[in-house]
Amino acid sequence: MERLIPLILLGLAVFFWLRTRRKTAAYLASYESPASGVREGDERRDPPAPAA
């Protein structure tokens, strides 16, 4: 049983690491996709600051 606990913890760590990698890749792909309304070559810009 004492050898099983570290294996379970290691398995959980690998599972969460892989899940995070997959979600991060999906987020980056959606951010860079041309379907987001940003034309190729355009940069995302912050809105202009209000004039004081």
PyMOL Python script that loads the backbone (N, CA, C, O; Angstrom):
from pymol import cmd

cmd.read_pdbstr("""\
ATOM      1  N   MET A   1       0.832  -1.204   0.000  1.00  0.00           N
ATOM      2  CA  MET A   1       0.000   0.000   0.000  1.00  0.00           C
ATOM      3  C   MET A   1       0.870   1.259   0.000  1.00  0.00           C
ATOM      4  O   MET A   1       0.526   2.249  -0.646  1.00  0.00           O
ATOM      5  N   GLU A   2       1.986   1.226   0.715  1.00  0.00           N
ATOM      6  CA  GLU A   2       2.832   2.415   0.785  1.00  0.00           C
ATOM      7  C   GLU A   2       3.516   2.686  -0.552  1.00  0.00           C
ATOM      8  O   GLU A   2       3.912   3.820  -0.822  1.00  0.00           O
ATOM      9  N   ARG A   3       3.662   1.658  -1.393  1.00  0.00           N
ATOM     10  CA  ARG A   3       4.230   1.872  -2.727  1.00  0.00           C
ATOM     11  C   ARG A   3       3.157   2.311  -3.711  1.00  0.00           C
ATOM     12  O   ARG A   3       3.474   2.853  -4.770  1.00  0.00           O
ATOM     13  N   LEU A   4       1.904   2.086  -3.379  1.00  0.00           N
ATOM     14  CA  LEU A   4       0.812   2.452  -4.268  1.00  0.00           C
ATOM     15  C   LEU A   4       0.505   3.951  -4.209  1.00  0.00           C
ATOM     16  O   LEU A   4       0.159   4.546  -5.229  1.00  0.00           O
ATOM     17  N   ILE A   5       0.625   4.555  -3.052  1.00  0.00           N
ATOM     18  CA  ILE A   5       0.294   5.972  -2.884  1.00  0.00           C
ATOM     19  C   ILE A   5       1.169   6.866  -3.771  1.00  0.00           C
ATOM     20  O   ILE A   5       0.623   7.722  -4.468  1.00  0.00           O
ATOM     21  N   PRO A   6       2.503   6.709  -3.780  1.00  0.00           N
ATOM     22  CA  PRO A   6       3.297   7.561  -4.691  1.00  0.00           C
ATOM     23  C   PRO A   6       2.961   7.335  -6.163  1.00  0.00           C
ATOM     24  O   PRO A   6       3.016   8.272  -6.958  1.00  0.00           O
ATOM     25  N   LEU A   7       2.615   6.107  -6.533  1.00  0.00           N
ATOM     26  CA  LEU A   7       2.228   5.846  -7.915  1.00  0.00           C
ATOM     27  C   LEU A   7       0.930   6.562  -8.270  1.00  0.00           C
ATOM     28  O   LEU A   7       0.793   7.097  -9.370  1.00  0.00           O
ATOM     29  N   ILE A   8      -0.013   6.573  -7.346  1.00  0.00           N
ATOM     30  CA  ILE A   8      -1.274   7.279  -7.575  1.00  0.00           C
ATOM     31  C   ILE A   8      -1.017   8.774  -7.691  1.00  0.00           C
ATOM     32  O   ILE A   8      -1.561   9.427  -8.581  1.00  0.00           O
ATOM     33  N   LEU A   9      -0.193   9.322  -6.804  1.00  0.00           N
ATOM     34  CA  LEU A   9       0.117  10.753  -6.866  1.00  0.00           C
ATOM     35  C   LEU A   9       0.834  11.114  -8.157  1.00  0.00           C
ATOM     36  O   LEU A   9       0.548  12.148  -8.760  1.00  0.00           O
ATOM     37  N   LEU A  10       1.754  10.276  -8.578  1.00  0.00           N
ATOM     38  CA  LEU A  10       2.464  10.513  -9.830  1.00  0.00           C
ATOM     39  C   LEU A  10       1.502  10.446 -11.019  1.00  0.00           C
ATOM     40  O   LEU A  10       1.577  11.267 -11.933  1.00  0.00           O
ATOM     41  N   GLY A  11       0.616   9.479 -10.999  1.00  0.00           N
ATOM     42  CA  GLY A  11      -0.375   9.365 -12.066  1.00  0.00           C
ATOM     43  C   GLY A  11      -1.290  10.582 -12.128  1.00  0.00           C
ATOM     44  O   GLY A  11      -1.606  11.071 -13.213  1.00  0.00           O
ATOM     45  N   LEU A  12      -1.715  11.071 -10.967  1.00  0.00           N
ATOM     46  CA  LEU A  12      -2.552  12.270 -10.936  1.00  0.00           C
ATOM     47  C   LEU A  12      -1.789  13.489 -11.451  1.00  0.00           C
ATOM     48  O   LEU A  12      -2.349  14.313 -12.175  1.00  0.00           O
ATOM     49  N   ALA A  13      -0.520  13.604 -11.083  1.00  0.00           N
ATOM     50  CA  ALA A  13       0.292  14.726 -11.552  1.00  0.00           C
ATOM     51  C   ALA A  13       0.421  14.697 -13.069  1.00  0.00           C
ATOM     52  O   ALA A  13       0.287  15.733 -13.719  1.00  0.00           O
ATOM     53  N   VAL A  14       0.675  13.540 -13.633  1.00  0.00           N
ATOM     54  CA  VAL A  14       0.801  13.419 -15.091  1.00  0.00           C
ATOM     55  C   VAL A  14      -0.540  13.725 -15.756  1.00  0.00           C
ATOM     56  O   VAL A  14      -0.579  14.406 -16.780  1.00  0.00           O
ATOM     57  N   PHE A  15      -1.619  13.238 -15.194  1.00  0.00           N
ATOM     58  CA  PHE A  15      -2.945  13.489 -15.753  1.00  0.00           C
ATOM     59  C   PHE A  15      -3.253  14.979 -15.799  1.00  0.00           C
ATOM     60  O   PHE A  15      -3.679  15.494 -16.833  1.00  0.00           O
ATOM     61  N   PHE A  16      -3.040  15.680 -14.675  1.00  0.00           N
ATOM     62  CA  PHE A  16      -3.337  17.108 -14.645  1.00  0.00           C
ATOM     63  C   PHE A  16      -2.390  17.908 -15.525  1.00  0.00           C
ATOM     64  O   PHE A  16      -2.791  18.917 -16.104  1.00  0.00           O
ATOM     65  N   TRP A  17      -1.137  17.473 -15.633  1.00  0.00           N
ATOM     66  CA  TRP A  17      -0.177  18.155 -16.503  1.00  0.00           C
ATOM     67  C   TRP A  17      -0.610  18.028 -17.964  1.00  0.00           C
ATOM     68  O   TRP A  17      -0.595  19.011 -18.706  1.00  0.00           O
ATOM     69  N   LEU A  18      -0.996  16.819 -18.375  1.00  0.00           N
ATOM     70  CA  LEU A  18      -1.439  16.620 -19.753  1.00  0.00           C
ATOM     71  C   LEU A  18      -2.727  17.390 -20.040  1.00  0.00           C
ATOM     72  O   LEU A  18      -2.883  17.964 -21.118  1.00  0.00           O
ATOM     73  N   ARG A  19      -3.639  17.401 -19.084  1.00  0.00           N
ATOM     74  CA  ARG A  19      -4.896  18.122 -19.274  1.00  0.00           C
ATOM     75  C   ARG A  19      -4.641  19.625 -19.409  1.00  0.00           C
ATOM     76  O   ARG A  19      -5.264  20.291 -20.236  1.00  0.00           O
ATOM     77  N   THR A  20      -3.729  20.155 -18.601  1.00  0.00           N
ATOM     78  CA  THR A  20      -3.397  21.572 -18.673  1.00  0.00           C
ATOM     79  C   THR A  20      -2.728  21.903 -19.998  1.00  0.00           C
ATOM     80  O   THR A  20      -3.010  22.943 -20.594  1.00  0.00           O
ATOM     81  N   ARG A  21      -1.837  21.018 -20.466  1.00  0.00           N
ATOM     82  CA  ARG A  21      -1.184  21.243 -21.757  1.00  0.00           C
ATOM     83  C   ARG A  21      -2.202  21.286 -22.890  1.00  0.00           C
ATOM     84  O   ARG A  21      -2.124  22.131 -23.782  1.00  0.00           O
ATOM     85  N   ARG A  22      -3.161  20.356 -22.838  1.00  0.00           N
ATOM     86  CA  ARG A  22      -4.181  20.301 -23.893  1.00  0.00           C
ATOM     87  C   ARG A  22      -5.048  21.556 -23.874  1.00  0.00           C
ATOM     88  O   ARG A  22      -5.352  22.116 -24.927  1.00  0.00           O
ATOM     89  N   LYS A  23      -5.451  22.003 -22.673  1.00  0.00           N
ATOM     90  CA  LYS A  23      -6.294  23.187 -22.580  1.00  0.00           C
ATOM     91  C   LYS A  23      -5.528  24.433 -23.003  1.00  0.00           C
ATOM     92  O   LYS A  23      -6.091  25.321 -23.644  1.00  0.00           O
ATOM     93  N   THR A  24      -4.255  24.504 -22.651  1.00  0.00           N
ATOM     94  CA  THR A  24      -3.446  25.655 -23.052  1.00  0.00           C
ATOM     95  C   THR A  24      -3.281  25.688 -24.565  1.00  0.00           C
ATOM     96  O   THR A  24      -3.373  26.756 -25.170  1.00  0.00           O
ATOM     97  N   ALA A  25      -3.041  24.544 -25.181  1.00  0.00           N
ATOM     98  CA  ALA A  25      -2.899  24.492 -26.635  1.00  0.00           C
ATOM     99  C   ALA A  25      -4.204  24.905 -27.311  1.00  0.00           C
ATOM    100  O   ALA A  25      -4.180  25.617 -28.315  1.00  0.00           O
ATOM    101  N   ALA A  26      -5.325  24.475 -26.781  1.00  0.00           N
ATOM    102  CA  ALA A  26      -6.614  24.848 -27.361  1.00  0.00           C
ATOM    103  C   ALA A  26      -6.858  26.339 -27.214  1.00  0.00           C
ATOM    104  O   ALA A  26      -7.386  26.972 -28.128  1.00  0.00           O
ATOM    105  N   TYR A  27      -6.481  26.909 -26.076  1.00  0.00           N
ATOM    106  CA  TYR A  27      -6.655  28.347 -25.855  1.00  0.00           C
ATOM    107  C   TYR A  27      -5.790  29.144 -26.823  1.00  0.00           C
ATOM    108  O   TYR A  27      -6.264  30.108 -27.424  1.00  0.00           O
ATOM    109  N   LEU A  28      -4.541  28.758 -26.980  1.00  0.00           N
ATOM    110  CA  LEU A  28      -3.656  29.473 -27.887  1.00  0.00           C
ATOM    111  C   LEU A  28      -4.118  29.342 -29.331  1.00  0.00           C
ATOM    112  O   LEU A  28      -4.026  30.301 -30.097  1.00  0.00           O
ATOM    113  N   ALA A  29      -4.610  28.174 -29.710  1.00  0.00           N
ATOM    114  CA  ALA A  29      -5.097  27.980 -31.067  1.00  0.00           C
ATOM    115  C   ALA A  29      -6.325  28.850 -31.321  1.00  0.00           C
ATOM    116  O   ALA A  29      -6.464  29.400 -32.413  1.00  0.00           O
ATOM    117  N   SER A  30      -7.211  28.987 -30.349  1.00  0.00           N
ATOM    118  CA  SER A  30      -8.392  29.815 -30.541  1.00  0.00           C
ATOM    119  C   SER A  30      -8.018  31.290 -30.563  1.00  0.00           C
ATOM    120  O   SER A  30      -8.672  32.082 -31.242  1.00  0.00           O
ATOM    121  N   TYR A  31      -6.988  31.665 -29.839  1.00  0.00           N
ATOM    122  CA  TYR A  31      -6.552  33.061 -29.807  1.00  0.00           C
ATOM    123  C   TYR A  31      -5.910  33.458 -31.131  1.00  0.00           C
ATOM    124  O   TYR A  31      -6.040  34.602 -31.567  1.00  0.00           O
ATOM    125  N   GLU A  32      -5.220  32.525 -31.770  1.00  0.00           N
ATOM    126  CA  GLU A  32      -4.505  32.816 -33.007  1.00  0.00           C
ATOM    127  C   GLU A  32      -5.313  32.485 -34.255  1.00  0.00           C
ATOM    128  O   GLU A  32      -4.843  32.721 -35.368  1.00  0.00           O
ATOM    129  N   SER A  33      -6.496  31.953 -34.096  1.00  0.00           N
ATOM    130  CA  SER A  33      -7.256  31.514 -35.269  1.00  0.00           C
ATOM    131  C   SER A  33      -7.771  32.712 -36.055  1.00  0.00           C
ATOM    132  O   SER A  33      -8.131  33.729 -35.461  1.00  0.00           O
ATOM    133  N   PRO A  34      -7.813  32.606 -37.387  1.00  0.00           N
ATOM    134  CA  PRO A  34      -8.328  33.712 -38.195  1.00  0.00           C
ATOM    135  C   PRO A  34      -9.834  33.909 -38.045  1.00  0.00           C
ATOM    136  O   PRO A  34     -10.354  34.947 -38.455  1.00  0.00           O
ATOM    137  N   ALA A  35     -10.538  32.958 -37.477  1.00  0.00           N
ATOM    138  CA  ALA A  35     -11.982  33.080 -37.292  1.00  0.00           C
ATOM    139  C   ALA A  35     -12.335  34.046 -36.170  1.00  0.00           C
ATOM    140  O   ALA A  35     -13.514  34.315 -35.936  1.00  0.00           O
ATOM    141  N   SER A  36     -11.343  34.566 -35.480  1.00  0.00           N
ATOM    142  CA  SER A  36     -11.621  35.458 -34.365  1.00  0.00           C
ATOM    143  C   SER A  36     -11.963  36.873 -34.815  1.00  0.00           C
ATOM    144  O   SER A  36     -12.260  37.727 -33.981  1.00  0.00           O
ATOM    145  N   GLY A  37     -11.925  37.137 -36.125  1.00  0.00           N
ATOM    146  CA  GLY A  37     -12.290  38.449 -36.617  1.00  0.00           C
ATOM    147  C   GLY A  37     -11.098  39.349 -36.864  1.00  0.00           C
ATOM    148  O   GLY A  37     -11.273  40.472 -37.338  1.00  0.00           O
ATOM    149  N   VAL A  38      -9.923  38.908 -36.568  1.00  0.00           N
ATOM    150  CA  VAL A  38      -8.726  39.699 -36.799  1.00  0.00           C
ATOM    151  C   VAL A  38      -8.111  39.236 -38.105  1.00  0.00           C
ATOM    152  O   VAL A  38      -7.813  38.053 -38.273  1.00  0.00           O
ATOM    153  N   ARG A  39      -7.921  40.167 -39.033  1.00  0.00           N
ATOM    154  CA  ARG A  39      -7.328  39.806 -40.316  1.00  0.00           C
ATOM    155  C   ARG A  39      -5.854  39.501 -40.146  1.00  0.00           C
ATOM    156  O   ARG A  39      -5.204  39.985 -39.219  1.00  0.00           O
ATOM    157  N   GLU A  40      -5.341  38.695 -41.052  1.00  0.00           N
ATOM    158  CA  GLU A  40      -3.936  38.326 -41.001  1.00  0.00           C
ATOM    159  C   GLU A  40      -3.084  39.569 -41.206  1.00  0.00           C
ATOM    160  O   GLU A  40      -3.341  40.345 -42.127  1.00  0.00           O
ATOM    161  N   GLY A  41      -2.091  39.768 -40.379  1.00  0.00           N
ATOM    162  CA  GLY A  41      -1.232  40.934 -40.454  1.00  0.00           C
ATOM    163  C   GLY A  41      -1.644  42.020 -39.481  1.00  0.00           C
ATOM    164  O   GLY A  41      -0.832  42.876 -39.129  1.00  0.00           O
ATOM    165  N   ASP A  42      -2.889  42.001 -39.042  1.00  0.00           N
ATOM    166  CA  ASP A  42      -3.330  42.981 -38.048  1.00  0.00           C
ATOM    167  C   ASP A  42      -2.875  42.543 -36.672  1.00  0.00           C
ATOM    168  O   ASP A  42      -2.738  41.353 -36.389  1.00  0.00           O
ATOM    169  N   GLU A  43      -2.646  43.517 -35.837  1.00  0.00           N
ATOM    170  CA  GLU A  43      -2.265  43.213 -34.461  1.00  0.00           C
ATOM    171  C   GLU A  43      -3.430  43.578 -33.557  1.00  0.00           C
ATOM    172  O   GLU A  43      -4.229  44.462 -33.868  1.00  0.00           O
ATOM    173  N   ARG A  44      -3.508  42.892 -32.452  1.00  0.00           N
ATOM    174  CA  ARG A  44      -4.506  43.251 -31.454  1.00  0.00           C
ATOM    175  C   ARG A  44      -3.975  44.461 -30.698  1.00  0.00           C
ATOM    176  O   ARG A  44      -2.842  44.464 -30.216  1.00  0.00           O
ATOM    177  N   ARG A  45      -4.807  45.478 -30.605  1.00  0.00           N
ATOM    178  CA  ARG A  45      -4.377  46.698 -29.942  1.00  0.00           C
ATOM    179  C   ARG A  45      -5.346  47.031 -28.821  1.00  0.00           C
ATOM    180  O   ARG A  45      -6.526  46.683 -28.871  1.00  0.00           O
ATOM    181  N   ASP A  46      -4.825  47.710 -27.811  1.00  0.00           N
ATOM    182  CA  ASP A  46      -5.672  48.195 -26.737  1.00  0.00           C
ATOM    183  C   ASP A  46      -6.475  49.387 -27.269  1.00  0.00           C
ATOM    184  O   ASP A  46      -6.025  50.086 -28.177  1.00  0.00           O
ATOM    185  N   PRO A  47      -7.647  49.611 -26.712  1.00  0.00           N
ATOM    186  CA  PRO A  47      -8.402  50.792 -27.145  1.00  0.00           C
ATOM    187  C   PRO A  47      -7.648  52.059 -26.776  1.00  0.00           C
ATOM    188  O   PRO A  47      -6.899  52.070 -25.799  1.00  0.00           O
ATOM    189  N   PRO A  48      -7.837  53.129 -27.543  1.00  0.00           N
ATOM    190  CA  PRO A  48      -7.093  54.354 -27.233  1.00  0.00           C
ATOM    191  C   PRO A  48      -7.486  54.910 -25.870  1.00  0.00           C
ATOM    192  O   PRO A  48      -8.628  54.784 -25.430  1.00  0.00           O
ATOM    193  N   ALA A  49      -6.515  55.522 -25.220  1.00  0.00           N
ATOM    194  CA  ALA A  49      -6.772  56.105 -23.899  1.00  0.00           C
ATOM    195  C   ALA A  49      -7.616  57.377 -24.080  1.00  0.00           C
ATOM    196  O   ALA A  49      -7.432  58.108 -25.053  1.00  0.00           O
ATOM    197  N   PRO A  50      -8.523  57.635 -23.162  1.00  0.00           N
ATOM    198  CA  PRO A  50      -9.344  58.862 -23.286  1.00  0.00           C
ATOM    199  C   PRO A  50      -8.477  60.107 -23.095  1.00  0.00           C
ATOM    200  O   PRO A  50      -7.562  60.121 -22.272  1.00  0.00           O
ATOM    201  N   ALA A  51      -8.777  61.141 -23.862  1.00  0.00           N
ATOM    202  CA  ALA A  51      -8.035  62.396 -23.737  1.00  0.00           C
ATOM    203  C   ALA A  51      -8.483  63.121 -22.480  1.00  0.00           C
ATOM    204  O   ALA A  51      -9.678  63.224 -22.201  1.00  0.00           O
ATOM    205  N   ALA A  52      -7.531  63.612 -21.739  1.00  0.00           N
ATOM    206  CA  ALA A  52      -7.864  64.275 -20.465  1.00  0.00           C
ATOM    207  C   ALA A  52      -8.147  65.739 -20.643  1.00  0.00           C
ATOM    208  O   ALA A  52      -8.442  66.434 -19.670  1.00  0.00           O
TER     209      ALA A  52
END
""", "prot")
cmd.dss("prot")
cmd.show_as("cartoon", "prot")
cmd.util.cbc("prot")
cmd.orient("prot")
